[in-house]
Amino acid sequence: MTESPSPQTPRGEVDRDTLVRWLGEYLNLGAYPDPSLNGLQIEGTPVIRRVAASVDTSVRTLQDAADNGADLLLVHHGLFWGRPLALTGPHGRRVRTALMADLNLYAAHIPLDAHPEVGNNAMIARALSLQNARPFGDWQGHKIGLAGELPFAQSLQDFADRVQKLTGEICLVHGGGLPQVQRLGIVSGGGAGAVAEAAAAGLDTLLTGEPEHKHFHDAFEYGVNVVFAGHYETEVFGVRALAARLEQEFGLPWQFLHHPTGL
């Protein structure tokens, strides 16, 4: 049960610690063995009145958030990935940019991929009208993606065109399977290794973000189509949906900072 703002808290602002607790519960952060330090990564101002959302953390996104008056930057890819880093060079400049702006940085990685309401995969599945959605895409013993059926069969080219309209990214298509697409698996970001799982599940097509060379032959040898729609472009959905959820819950205005990587 997530915590709503108290009656004394005016809509449009929330105590930072209250918001952090709400996010932790809503995203179920403790359910995933994710080394990326999900949660509040940099502590800034104690009151949140405006939110910015971005896929990645960089000096540019942090400065843009600060310049646009955000008190909290919500990201999918944060600053920490399982090992300590000296606060020097670009990493130091990122931290310094946030601290100088009194900006809170909150990261949600695997929990945001997997979330059933605002997750990257849930949002893509909803946009594609996926039916009979079920867990798919193993990540360290957790299913973080979705599989299901499209409302009607369509050609692989038509499906790729549809995904391109959704993401704005020109898709890379490995046509290893049937010429028609209907049984689909979705794993946002780096899901190129899910081809064998897709084949075992009887899926004809996998939709994911970026390719990996070591998995190039999998599509053709397992007989599964793979549509690569971009790591960045398949992961814009979660942070935007989560920011919109914060607006709904707390009345916090938000904006999306679009800095595509082309990857």
Salt bridges, closest charged atoms under 4 A:
GLU3 OE1 - ARG21 NE 3.56
GLU13 OE1 - ARG49 NE 3.22
ASP17 OD1 - ARG16 NE 3.27
ASP34 OD2 - HIS109 ND1 3.31
GLU43 OE1 - ARG16 NH2 3.71
ASP56 OD1 - HIS77 ND1 2.59
ASP64 OD2 - HIS259 NE2 2.75
ASP113 OD1 - HIS76 NE2 3.32
GLU149 OE2 - ARG134 NH2 2.87
GLU197 OE2 - LYS143 NZ 2.81
GLU210 OE2 - HIS231 ND1 2.60
ASP218 OD2 - HIS215 ND1 2.92
GLU235 OE1 - HIS76 NE2 3.27
GLU235 OE1 - HIS77 NE2 3.03
GLU235 OE1 - HIS231 NE2 3.02
GLU249 OE1 - ARG245 NH1 2.96
